[in-house]
Amino acid sequence: MAIHIFSLLFYAFAAFYAHVSAAESAWNGHTTPESLTPSAFLPFYVPPGAKSYDSASPLVLYSGKWTELFSTAYVGKSLQQTREVGAYISFTFTGTGIEWFGNCDWEHGVSDVYIDGLLVQSVDAWCDAEKPRKQQRIFWDYDLAPQKHMLKIVNTGMRPGSKRACLASMDAFVVTKGPDPDPAQLYAAASPNAYASLPPMLRMPDGDPTEKWTLEQKGSTGVHAMQLAIISPTHALIVDKVEHNPLTINGHPAWAALYNIDTHAVEPLPMISNSFCAGGTFLGNGTLINVGGNPVVDGSPTSAADFGDLDGLQSIRMFEPCTSSTADGCAIYENPDRIRMASPRWYNTVVRLPDGSAMIIGGSKKGGWMNNATVNNPTIEYFPPKSIHGSNGLPIDLQFLKRTLNSNLFPIAFVIPDGTVFMAANNDAIIYDWKANTERELPPIPNGVRVTYPMTGTAVLLPLSPDNNYEPQILICGGSAIDDTKPGFEISSQDPASGQCVSMVLTDDGIAAGWEVDEMPEARLMLDAVLLPTGSVVLVNGAGSGISGYGNVVNQVGASNADHPVLTPVHYTPSAPLGARFSLDGMPTSEIPRMYHSVATLTPGGAVMIAGSNPNLDRSEVMYGTEYRVEWLGPPYMTKARPQIANGPKQLGFKKMAVLTVRLPSGALDVKVALMDFGYVTHAVHANSRLVYLDATSSADGTTVTITGPPNGMIYPPGPGWLFVVVDGVPSKALHVMVGDGTGPPVDRAEIKNVLENTRPDQYEESKSSGGEE
């Protein structure tokens, strides 16, 4: 198994662990007074926009025999509990969400929860704790109609294996008042590019009914979806920062989870360090690494004494391949004494290289907001550490990351077919030859538009095809022309975003021709670009004005630095003529603002999963609040007769032939096979997102398609992939494959040893004391 392999290879990891200091803010430049005193990280939390009712509230009615207990550890210093079978609580409230908090331990059992007279769930409050865990979230429902509701909780007194009547307890209810704002209100005082000002033909397209896109709201992520990656045919990995998410694990809120994309069930994952604004990639053997983050302390009541205060800035969290349809056995491995980066990184980008290893690019040495020279980390490092350019596994300076201050966090990066790496940050771009350690400067991005955090745009490497010898072309959309030297008090949430999209062919001739400039129907920043197996791109999410982050600028909306959410996706067709590539035909409009910390990804079924949005220090229910709802954007092909892959290889070697057993619609004319990497998605960066069309030949009877694996790891870096058969523009569902030989990346034990001997965990303590724009 990958974890055991890396455990063996990293035998030399041994370092002292130092507890973190709570001297300065590490949360996006925003500190709350209560954060300076560590406190227990408990599930009970009343987010802004919600209201708490403790067990002694006159609005909470009890029937049967209940006993009142008193302790400062209870909400309102009291709690009610019962063992009586049939004893119940009733509570009338008005709102869109309800949470029930109480104790859990070995003596608690099952209660039936009714809302408006209907049994909605039987909840087991048992947990593996001999002494009661207090202030635990027992039940929640966030998808209620904005009206008056009746909650009833009935103690059954039972659970499997119990020998006597079990407990039910009530500490507090938290009501989310709602309702969500009317979408029309979201566009009040909108910028000139806002959706409301578009012509009616664009806002309400009639079009061909067979070309309609669909949008369905279904599922809840349980933890806020700041980071997202599809890890198997059935599951997505969701990673957040440490905050008061609804999903709990081991008595505290979870900040990572596996989301079942078929059943919408959510399984929490244990994490030991703060993954706030981390990056990620798959390695050549399919292991996913989640890289960097932030300290837990300083900035929220989530500076938790019982959590452990483990710094995430140098963390490398490993998730080995797990294809269990139930998520059984899936786990994140983390041990900073043995496996870590050589330097602290917050807001880094990670790309998978042609040898299956990871290049970790840039970031900041501490949490803040706008990057600057005092906290900038203008280096790259490799995982596993490499013996290259005399670095002995330690970070390597990259001048590009010095030139691109101050807007250079989460740099855009893609491996291109000659094995080098395209990078963009601020309004500059280079091609970096990592083997030679040289930079080739490219023409700057036109019109002064900045495209990386906090002026966040998005980018995608357009499809690679043998038809044009895998000619690479980059597309970068959105961002902002805000001056990155301005302090927050001179920037407004109402400053317009950019509607610019630029593309460049990354060949000598293409670079000489420069950037081709196009314009989206609506300006956006913090948008997501999702490649479809058809070769087109869908742009979703984002805001029409402001800047990324929260708590930093004037005219904040709640805590959001941005305003005017853009609610309608747009479809981009690269092969169409300039000026005709964008279309809103058939596009639905969402009612959910997806702003800072929102994500979107293609899924194996072909739909686009859209989740997240949280421009807040912690969970919030005010505009723009923390969003847990999931939406599914269905391209028109989802409702058409689709080809099917009945059988195919689990591994696809470079230049190796393989046969797919297929079922093709009758009369199929154009048959293609797309090999895709869905990428690791966070902060509008879709790291390693990729589409490579393979050489493919279909049989005369339409029952098989013979394919040839990509030529090498420069065309498609070795690692996980997804095969789609695309017939006349309609794709099948995807087949999960491992591209390459499935082995891990090269490992140099001497360089690992050198990294461990010359670094230590928690180095951020030194760097964070050097200031920064907060």
N, C-alpha and C positions, 0 to 999 in steps of 0.2 A: 504494500500500500504506500501511497505517496508520502503520507505523514511519517511512516516508519523509515522510509528511505531518507527523507530529509533529517529526521532525528538522528540517524546514523551519521549522515554526512556532516551535520553540524555538531559533532561530538565536542568541539572545542569551545562552544558557547558557555562562558562562565563569567558573570559580572555581578557587581553589587547592585542591589535595588535600593534607590533612595526615595523616600517619601517626598511628595510634591509640596511646594510652598504655596500659600494663598495670598501672595503679596500684591499681585496685579491682575487685571482683567485678562481672561483668555477666551472670552466668548464674544467674538465679533465686535470688540470695542465697547461692550456694554456691560456694566456691573450693577448689581442690585445690592443694597446694604446688607440684606440677610445672607448673601452668598459668602460673606467673609467669615462666617461661623459654620463650620461643617455640621451637618445634621443628617439624621437617618434618611436614606433614600427610599421612602415608602410609596406605595401606589396611590395613597390618598393625596389628592391635589385638586384645588379649585381653580381652573384656568380662568383668565379674564373672559367675561361674557357668560359665565356659569354661576350657579348659586348653590350653596351647601345648606342642608337641613340635618342637624344632628339628631341622635336618638331621642332627645328630650323635647324636640319640637312638638308643639300642640297640633301640628298638621299631620303628624305620624300617629296612626291609631293602631292599638294592639288588641288582639282578641285571644283569650286563653291565658295561661300562666306564663308570664315573663318576669325575669329577675333583672334588676338594674345593678350594674357593677360600676364602680368609680375608680378612675385612674387618670393621671395626667397624660398617659399614653393613648387615651381615647380621644376622639374628636369631641370637643365640648366637655371633656373629662368624664363622660359616662357612656355606657353601652348597655343594650338590652339583649338578653339571651333566653332561650327556652329549650327544654327537652320534650315538651308536651307534643304528642302527635296531633296534628291538625291545628295547632296554634298558628295564627297568621298576623301579618302586618298589612295594613292598607294605607295608601298614600296617593292623594290626588295632586297632580301637577300639570302645568302648562309648559310645553316645550317640545324640542325635537330629539332630546336625548336624556337618558336616565342611567345613573350608575349607583350601585349598591355596594357599600363598604362594611366589612365586619371582620371577625376573626376567622382564622383557619388553624386546625391542628388535628391530632389523631381522633378527637372526640366529635368533630363536626361531621355532618352528613348531608343528605340531599334535601333540597327545598324546591318546590314547584313555583315557578314565576309566571304570573298571569299579567297581561297588559290588556286593558279594556275587555276583560272577561275571557280572553283566549290564552290557553297555555302556550307560552312561547319557548320555555326551556326548563329542564330539570337540572339544577345546578348542584354540583357536589363541592362542598366547602372543606372537605378533607384535604389536608396537606401533610407532608412528611415532616412534622415538627411536633416534638413532645410537648413543648410549651407553646401557647398560642402565638401565632404571628398576628400582629395588630395592624389595623388600617389597611387591610387587604381588599382589593377590588374583587367582589364575588360575582357580579353580573353587570353587564352593560348593554345598552341598545342605543345607537346613535342615528337610527334611520326612521324616526317617527314623524308622523305628520305634525305640522306646527299648530297644535290645538291642545285642548284639555285631555288628559289621560288618567286612568286609574291603574295603579300598580298594586298587585296583591302577591305577597310572598307567604307560602304555606309550608310549614315544617312537616316533612314526611316522617322524620325521626329515624330514617333508615339509611343504610348504605351496605353494600356487599360485605359480609363478614362481621358486621357489628353484632354485639351480644346484648346491648341495651340501647334504649332510645338515644339518638344522636342529637347534638346541639345544632341550633341555628342562632345566629347573632346579627344584630343590627347596630352599627356604629354611626353611619351617616348615609344620606343620599346626596348626590350632586346632579342638578338639573341643568342641561344645556337649553337655554331659553329659545334661541332661534327667533323667527325663521331666517333662512338664508335670504340675503337681499335679492330683489328682483334683478335679473340680468340687465334690464334696461337702465336701472339705476347705476350700474357699474360703469356706464359710459357717460355719465354726466360730466360736463366740462372736458370731454375727450379731446385728444389731439386731432389735428386735421386728418391724420391717417386712420383714425379709429373706425371701427366697423360700422358705427351708426351713420357715418357720412358716406359710406359706399353706395353706389347706385343700387336701386332695388333689384336689378337683374343679377347682381352679385350677392346681395344679401339673401334673396329668396329664389334661388334658381329652380326653374321647372325642369328643364333638361329631359334626357332619356331616363325613364324610370329604372331601366336595367343598369344605369350607371350611378345610381344613388349610393352614397356612403351611409353607413349606419353608425349610431352611437348609443351604447347601452351602458347604464350605470349598474354595476353588480360587483359585490364583494367589498371587504374592508381589510386594509393591510395590517391592522393591529399595532404596528409600529409605523411611524411616519416614514415614507419612502423617499429618503434623501439619495440613496444609492440603489441601483437595480441591475441585476444580471440574471439571465435565464440559465439555470444550471443543469436542467434535465428536461425530458419531454413533458414532465408534469409540474415542475416547480421553478419558481423564481426566488432568488435570494434578495432580501430587502435589508438594507443596513441604514441606520440612523445615527444621530448623536445621542448621548445620555440625556434623556428627558422623560417627562411623565406620560409615557405612552399608555394606552389602555391595556395592551397585552403585558402580562407579568410572567416572571420566571424566578424561582427561588426566593419568593417573598419581596421582590422589587420589580419596578418596571423593566421591560425588555427593550433593547435597542437594536435587535437583529431578529429576523424571522424568515422562515420558509413559507412561501405563499403558493398554494396549490392552484394552478391556473385553470384546472378543470373543475374542481369542486369548490374553490374559493376558501378552503380551510386554511388556517394559519397556525404554524407551529413555532413557538419562540426558540431562539438559539441563545445559549450562554456566551457572553463576551466578557473579557476582563479589563479591557482598556477602552478609552473613549475614541470612537471612530468618526468623530465629527469632521466632516469634509475630507475624508480619505479618498484615495484613488484605488484602482484595481485592474487586474488582468488575469486571464488564464495563462498558465505556463504550457509548455509543449507536451507535458504528460496529462494535461487536463486539470491539474490542481489550480484552484483559484487563489490568488493572494489579494488581500485587502491591506493597503499600505498607508501608514501615516495616521493623522488625526490631530487631537488636541488634548491638553490636560482635562481632567474632570473638574478640577477645582475652579473657583473664581468666576462667578457670573450667574449663579442660579442656586436655588436650594439643592440642586443635584450635586453639589460638592459634598459627597456623602461619606461620613465616617465609617459606616458599615460596608460601604462599597469597596473601599480600598484605595481610592485616589490614584489609580494606576494611569500614568501618562500614556497617551496614544501617539505622540509625535513621531516616535521611532518604531512603532509597532509594525510587524509584518504578521498578519493573521492568515492562517492557511485553511482552506476548505478543500479537502480532497474530493475527487469525483464521487458523486453519490446519485445513483439513478433510482433509488427506492421510490416507488409510487406513493408511499405513505410517509416519506421523509424519515423513516426509522434508520437510526445509525448515522444520520448526517450530523456533522459536527464541525465547529471551528476550533482549530488548534492555535494556541498562542502562548509563547513563553519568551518574554523579552530578554531573559538572561541567556538564552541560547540562540534565538533567531530575532534579529532586529536590523534596522537600517543603521548606517554609520552616522547619519546626521538627522536632525529633526526636520520634519516636512509636514506642513499644513497646506492644503490646496495644491497637491502635486498631481501630475498626470503620469500614467504608467502604460507603456506600450510593450507588446510582445514582439521580440526580434526574430529574425529568420532562423536562429539556432534554438528557439523555444524558451530563451531566458527573457527577463524583464528589464527594460530601461526605465528608471524612475527619474522624472524630470521636474526640477524646480521646486517651487513652493516657498513657504515662509517658515522661519525658525520658531515662530510662535503664532498664536491666534491673534487676530486683529481685524482690520478691514482692508484698507488700501495698502498694498505692499510698499516698502521703501528700503533704502540702502541699509538701514540698521538691522532689519530683520530678514532681508532677502536671502534666499538660499540659491545662488546662481550656479548650481551644479547639477550634474547627473550622477547617479550611481546605478549599479547593476545588482540584480538578484537572480541567481546566486552571484556573490562578488566575483569580478573578473580580474585576471592579470592582464591589464591593458594600459598602455601609455604611461607606464611607470607608476600607476596609482596604487598598486598592491591592494586592490579591492576598495580603496577609499574614494570619496567623491572627486569628480573631475570638473574643473571650472568650465563654464560655458558662457562666453562673452555675450552671446545673444540675450541671456537672461539678465545681464547687467544693463545692456542698451535699452531694454524694453520696459524698465521701470517707468511708472509705478503700476501700470495696469497689465501685469503679466502672470497672474496666478491662474492655475488650471490651464497651462498652455495647450494649444491645439497641436496634436502630433499624430502622424500616420506613417507607417512603413510603406515605402513605394517600391515598385518592382525591380529597381536596381539594388535594393537592400539598404539604401540610405533612409533617413527619416525627415519627412517634411515637418516643419514646426512653424507655428504662427503665435505671436503674442503681441499685445497692444495693437499697433497697426503696422507691424513688421513681420517678415517671414524669411525663413532660411531653409536650405536643405543641408542637413547635418550628416556627414559621413562619419559614423561612429567608429569605424575601423581605423580611419586615418586621423580622426579628431580634427576635422576641418569643417568650416562653415561656408556655404555659398549663399551670399545675400541675394534675396529676390526683390523685385520691385515692391515698394510699400503698398499696403492696402489703400485704395483710393479714397479721396475726400475726407481724410483725417478720421475715418471710422475706426474705433478701437473694438476689438472682438474678443478679448479675454477679461476675466473677472477683475474688477466689478462691472465693466462695460460689456457684459457677457453676450457674445454671439454664439453661433453653433457652426459646426462644419461636418462635412462628410467627404470621404474619398468615393468618387463616383465609380460605377461598376467597371471592373477590369474584364477584358475579353480577348481571346486569342485572335479574333477577327481584325484587331488593330494592333496586335503584338503587345497587348496589355498596357496600352498607353494610359498613363495616370493623369487624372484631372481632379482637382480639388475644388469644392464648393464651400464658400463661407457666407453665412447669412446673418443679418441682424447685428446688434451691438449698439454702440453709442459714440457720438462725437464729443461727449463731455470731456473737458480738460482734466487729465488725470493728475495734474498738480494742484487742483483745487481742494481745499479742505471741505469736510462735510457740510459746514454751515454756509457754504456758497453753492451747494448743489441742492436741487429741489426734486421731489418725487414727480414733479410735473414737467421736467426737462424732457424733450421728445427723444424717443428711441430712433434708431436708424431703420429704414426699410430697405437698405442696400443688400444685394446679394452679388458676390463676385466669384468668378471662376477662372482657373488658369490650368492649362495643360502643362504638366511638369516635365517637358522635354526642352532641349535647347531652343528649338523654334518657338515652342509655346511660351517659354519664359521671355524670349525676345519680343513676342507679341504683347506680353503683359496681361493684366487683369481685364476680363470682360465684365462690364458692369450691368446689372439688371436691378429691377425694383420689385419688391413684394407688394401685394395688394394692401397690406397693412404693416406699418412699422412694428418691430418687435425686438426686445432683448429678453434673455433667459428662455429662449425657445429651444426646441428639440428637433433635430433632423433625423428621420428614421428612413433607412433604405428599405424598399419593398423588393420582393423577389422578381418583380416585373422590370426592375431597373429604374423605376421612378422613385421620388422622395416625397414623403409627407412631412410638413412642418406643423408642429403643434405647440401649445403652451406659450407662455410669455406675457410680457407687459408692453404697453404702448408708450410708457414714459417712465422716467426715473432711472434707477441704477440698482444693481444687485445689493443684497444685504438687508440689514434691519438696524434701526436705532442710530443711524448715522447722519441723516440729512434733514433739511427743513421740509415742512409740509408732509410729514410722514402720515400714512394712512394706517391707523393703529401703530404698529411698529415698522411697517413696510417702507423701504426706501423707494418702492416703485408703485405705480398706479395704472389704471386703465387696462385691466387684463384683456388679452386678445383671446376670444372664446371660439373662434372658427378656424379649424385647420385649413391648410392650403396645400394643394397638390402641385409638385414640380416635376416636369418632364424634361430631362436633359437634352433629348434629341429634337425637341421642338425649336422653331426659330426664336432668336432673341426677341423678347417682347411678348412672346406667346407661350412661355414655359409655365407660367403660374395659372392655376385654375381653382375657382371655388365652386365649380359645377357639382351639384349634388351633395355638397358638404353640409353636415349638420352643425348646429351651434350648441356648445355646452352651456350649462348653467353654473359650472364650477370654475372659479378663478384658479389658474395654475401658474403661480408666480415663482418666487425664489424657492429653491429646493423642491422643484417638481421634476418628474422624469417621464420618459416614454420609451418603449422598446417594441420591436417586432417579436411575436411569439411563434412557436412552432406551427400553430394552426393557421397563421397568416394574418391574424388580427393584430392591432397595435394596442398594447396595454399602456394606459395613462394613469399616473398616480402621483401622490405627493402634493406639496406646496405648504411651506411653513416659514414665512418671513418673521419669525418670532424667536425670542430667547428660549422659551419653553412652550409647551402646548398652550394654545389660545383658542378661544371661541369667538373672538371679535374679528371684524374685518381687518386684514385678511387672515383668517384663522388657520389652524392646523388642519390639514385635510387628510382623511383616511380612506375616503371613498375611491373606488377604482372604476375607471371607464374603459370601454372596449370600442375602439374605432375600427369598423369593418369596411375595408375597401370593397368596391363593387364586385370583385371576383368572389367574395365570400358567399354570395347568393347564386352563383352560377354553377353549372355542372363542372366539377373539378376533376382533374386527373388524380390517380391514387398511386402511391408507392406501396406495393404489397410486400416486397422484400428487398433487401439490399445489404451491402457490407456494413460491418461495424467499424471497420478501419479502411481508410483510403490512402494508399501510399502515393508519394510523388511519382508522376509519370506511369503509375500502375493502372491497368485496366480493371474495371469492375462492371458487373451487370446488375441493373435494377429490374426487378419484376414489377410491371406497371399495369394499370388499367387506364387507357386513354379514351377520352370521348370520341365518338365516331366522327370520321371526317377530319381528324387532326391534321393540320398542315405544318405549322411551325413548332418544333419541339426543341426546347432548351433545358439545360440543367444548371441551376444556380447553386453555388456553394457559398454559404453565408456565415459570417461571424456577427452575432447580434450586438457584441460589444459590452463594455462595462460602462454604465450610464450614471453620471452625476454632474450637476451644475452645467448642463447643456453640452458636456463633453461626452462623446460616444466613443470612448477609447477602443481601438481595434475593430470598430464596425467595418464590415467589408463584404463585398459581393464579387465573386469571381465566376464568370461563366466558363464551364468546362467543355472540352471537346466531347461531343455526344452524338450517337447515331441510334435511331430507333429502328426496331425490326419492322419488316413489312406488315406483319399481323398486329403490330401495336402492343405486343405483350412484354417486350423488353426494351430497355435503353442501355446501350453500352457506353460507359463514360471512361475518361482518362483523368487521373488525378492531376492536380496543378503541377506545373513544371518543377517548382522548387519552393523552398520556404520564403523566398523573397516575394513571390507572387501571392502566396498564402502562408503566413507563418504557422509552423506546426502547432497543433492543438485542436480543441473541439470545433466542430462545424456542423452545419445544417444543410442538407440537400433538398432542394425543391425541384420538381419537374414542372416546367412552365410550358403549357400548350396553348398556342394562339393567345398569349397574354394572360392566361389563367393558371395560377400555380396550384400544385398539390399541397397537402400538409407536408411538414418537413420530416426527414429522416435524420436522426442524430448519428454523427460519425466522428471518429478520431482521425484527423489528418496528419500524415507522417507515420513514423514508426511507433509512436506512443511512449517513447522513452523521455526521461526528464532532461532538463537542460544541462549543459556541461557544468561541472563542479570542480573548483580549485580549492582544495583543503587549506593550502598555505595562505590563500587570500582571506578565507574565512577566519582563520586563526589570527591573521593580522588585523582584521576589522575588530575582532573581539578584544584583542590586546590594546588597541588604540582608541577604543570608544567605550562608552558605558551607557546604560539606560538613563533616561531623565536628564539628558544634557540640556534640555530646554530651560532648566533652572538658571543656567548662566546666560543663555541668549535672551530670555524673556525680560531680564533685568536691564537690558540695554535700550529699552524704550520702544518706540513705534507709534504710528498714528492711531490713536484710539479715540 
